Amino acid sequence: AAPVPAVELTDEFDFLDAGLPQLSESETVLMVVAKVGEWLGAAQQSLNQSLKQFGMADELGFDWVSVAEHHYAPFSLTPNPMLIAGALTQIVKRAKIALLGASIPILNPVRVAEEYAMLDTITGGRIIAGMFRGTPNEYVTYNINPAESRERFAEAMALIKTAWTQTEPFGWQVSCVRSENVTVVGLSVRFQAT
């Protein structure tokens, strides 16, 4: 499959011609900094509120809480669900933590296998492992052809399952994924037993 062409920004594009008010360069910088600060504040507030809600769900007796990979929006910002799940291991002490999931066509599947296994070990076997194909806008952002998503997903999923079940280091090479000396042994007894 052909690679996705990169979008190039040129000096020909003028933000002032896009209908924005005429501002000096320093005023424009201040305006952008203020907007970024506003977005960061919204993202921080959203993440903190989510962590509190996860803790409350655990206290109320929910069986599980879930996180999923989402990009590009301050109110739905989890570009790495494993990172959020790591924070949840310190807040959610009883309920299972469902990673529904990582968008594996854009990720390194060996790293996904290791991170899920590590989280499962930290929680004493309370991780529910889910994987996603993701969306076309995510593939383009990561310079991956969306037409390859199904094949990349299948290959990554097969590698992840193998990494969780093999007791000896192994190599892996298919059209989209190449890994040498893979081993996740010792990180999660539960995944290796399934």
N, C-alpha and C positions, 0 to 999 in steps of 0.2 A: 504494500500500500504506500502511496505517496505521502511524504511528510506534510504536515500542516504548514502553510506559508506563514512566516512571522509578519506581524503588522509593524510597519516602520513609521515612527513619528518624524516629521520633517519640520524644518523651520518655517515652512510655508503656512502651517496651521497657526492662526493667530486667535488666541482666546478672546481678545477684544472684539474681533469680528463675529464671535459666537454670541453676541448679545449681552456680554457682561459690561458693567459700567467702566468708563475710562478711569483707570487708576494708575498711579505711579508704580514703579517696580517695587518699592518698599511697602506701599499700601497693599499691593497684590500679595506680597509675602506675608504680611500681617493677617490679611484676610484668610489665606490658606492655612496658616498656623492656627488661627482661631477655629476654623472649621475642623481641622484635624483634632484639636483639643476637645471640641464638642463631640466628635465621633468616639474618641478614646474614652471620654466620660460616659457616654451611652454604653459602650462595650463593657467597660468596667462595672457599671451598675447592673447591666444585664447578667454578666457572669456571676457576680456576687449574689444576686437575687436567685439565680439558678442553683448555686451551691446550697443556699439556705433551703430552697424548696426540696432538693434532694435529701438533705438532712431531716427535714420535716416528714417526708415520705417514709424514710426509714423508721423514725420514731412512731409514726402512725401505723406501722405494720405492713407496709406495702411489700410484696414479694420481691419486686425488682424495680430498679430505675434504669433509664437508658440514655445513652448519648450517641450521636451520629455525626458524621463528618459533614460540615457545611462551610461554605466559603463566601466571602465578599459582602457580608451584611452584619452591622454591629449588634443587631438583636438576635442573630442566629449564627454566631461566630464560633465554630469549633473546627478549625482547619486540621486539628489532630485530636481525634476522640480519645486516643490512648493517653494523652497528656491530661485531659479533663478527668478521665477514669482514674488516673494516678492521684489526682487531688481528691476524688471521691473515696478512694481507699482510706483516707484519713477522716472522712465525715460519715460515710455510710458503713456501719459496722455489722449489720445483720442481713440486710436485703442483698440480693444478687445485683451485680452491675452488668447491664447488657450493653455491649458495644455493637450498635446496629447501624452502622459499622464503619469500617474503613473503606475508602474508595480504592480498592486494590489495583485497578488498572494504571493509576498514576503513582503508585507507591512501590517501594522495594519490598517484595513479598517475604524475604528472609527477615527483614527488620520487623514487619508486621507480625510474623510468627513469634519472634523473640519477645516483642513488646506485649502481645496478648498473653504469652506464657508467663512472663514476669509478673504481670498484673494478676493472673490467676494464682500464682504462688503467694504474692503479697496478701491476697484476700482469702487464702485457704480454700480455693476452689469455687469462688463465687462469681466467676466471670462467665457470661453468656457471649459466645463469639459469633458475630454476624459480619458479613462482608457485603459491600455494594459495588455496583459497576460505576456509579457516579453519573454525571451529566455532561453533555457535549461542551458547555462553556468551561468546565473544569479541564477537559482534555486539551482544549485549545490553549488555555492559560499555561498548561504544563507542556505544551508543544507535542502533544500526542494526537495522532489522527483518530477522530471519533469512530471511524469505520473499524478500527482495530480493537475496540473496547471489549467485545464479546470474547475474542480469542485471548486477549491479555488477561481478562478476568479468569477464564478457565485455566490458563497456564499458571497464574498466580495462586489460585485456589488449590490446585493440585500440589504445587510446591509447598504451600503452607501446611496442608494436611500431612505431607510426607515429612516435613521438618518436625512436626509434632509427634510423629510415630516412630521415626527411625532412631535406633539407639547408637548407631555408628555414624561418623561423618560421611557425607555423600556429596557428589557433584550433580549439577542440574543444568541442562542446556536444551532449550527449545527456541522457537522463533523469536519470542519477545523477552525471554528471561534467561540469563546465564549466571550461575553461581557455582563457586567451588568451595569445598571443605565446609559444607553446611552442617551445623549441629546445634540443637536446642536442648540437648539432653540435660536433665537435672533441673530445668526451670519449672516444669509443670508435670507432675506425675499424672494428674487427671487427664490432660490432653494426650499424653503418650499411651494411656490405657484404653483410649477409645478407638 
